[in-house]
Amino acid sequence: MLFNKIKSYFKKQVEPGEWRALIWSFMYFVFLLTGYFILRPIREEMGVTAGPENYGWLFLTTFIVMLMIQPLYGKVVSNYSRKQFIPLVYSFFAVMIFILWLLFHWVGTESVVLARVFFVFVSVYNLFIVSIFWSFMADVYNKEQGKRLFGVIAAGGSAGGILGGLITSQLVYYIGTINLLLVSLFFLLLCIFAVFKVRRFATDSTINKDAPLGGSPIEGFKLLIGSRFLQQIALMTVIAVIIGSIFYYLQGQYVSQFFPDRDQRTYVFANINTLTNFLTLFFQLILTPWLLQKVQIHRILGIYPTMMIFALLLFGLMPVLYVILGAIILQRSGAYGIMKPPQDWLFTGLPDNMKYKFKNFLDTVVYRGGDVFAQLIFVKTVVTFSKDLRLLAIIGAVLCIVWLWNAVLVGRMAVQMFEKYKHLS
């Protein structure tokens, strides 16, 4: 009975001619996030080893590296076709993973400097590969398809996150932490193969798919300056990052306090990721596709900020380990399962420079800039003023109210933008 209901649900979601594109898009995201979630527990443990009080400096370094890479990425996007530049960027990161694997074996796993380098690399790597993926999806699928399919495609990332977490927790004691980098590298190579399978189904844009986008490498920043709609999206991203940074800091404080052993912390982080992705999978596979088809976009965008208001207030009332771990799982699963698909759907039907250049600028420079501000200024100022971590939660809840207003505004402005650019569909 349940199987028949699920089968009927997917028949309603997917048109007959969309299955091949959907399956390859789904597998592409599975491969991508499996590889990343093999790396993430290692990064989290190294961050705790460096000390939660140093998160700000690590994210500042990440932001500086992001600023250095951004013009190069913009130049690649401007001068190479999509068929070329997506595999090219992934190949660059594949080489970097292999080099880090060699360095760990050469220098040793206890090197603090190399641990910091790895933390920064994974932070940069995550934002670029995911940003490229969703930009590509916004080019492959039109607005109507995005409503039906983006939640399903996003579920591939959650499946990959679950798989990556399980691989990490099961293999770490057999092949060692460092050799897991080669497993992650293997999945990244599978992504390159998937890109060539997916790109043939691109239908949204009317321009030549093999042509480079052209334009300035810093066009993402120029687009931000010239559009109130994009400015509001950027504000929404920054507030979300600040809230995420509050939970990230609280996680570091509580995990380092209750789990002093390094391997134990890696195991805990892997399990947090696995539980997060199971919940995210439900959001993406069932809840989000239904919301995108039945509920107005401005109301959908307001759901996640509302959830965070209650999560932060709950921690303020009960500041204990399992409350913060549960809140972290809710925060991360909501970010990827409830907020991310509709936010990415905002870019369907928009001009290609917004899809690729502004969106990458948003997902990299703006996102990591928000990290720097949140960890180095916002969180540091609050915890310096008061050692009571409940103050962070109270301020975060107030900020979420502003976020709720902003998210609703973005949704309403998006409807106007769709009308403006509907000739591109």
Helices and strands as residue ranges (DSSP letters): H 2-13, G 16-18, H 19-50, G 52-54, H 55-79, H 82-107, H 112-140, H 143-175, H 180-198, G 199-201, H 219-226, H 228-258, H 262-282, I 283-287, H 288-294, H 297-317, H 321-334, I 335-339, H 340-345, H 352-352, I 353-358, H 359-361, I 362-366, H 367-372, I 373-379, H 380-385, H 390-420, G 422-424
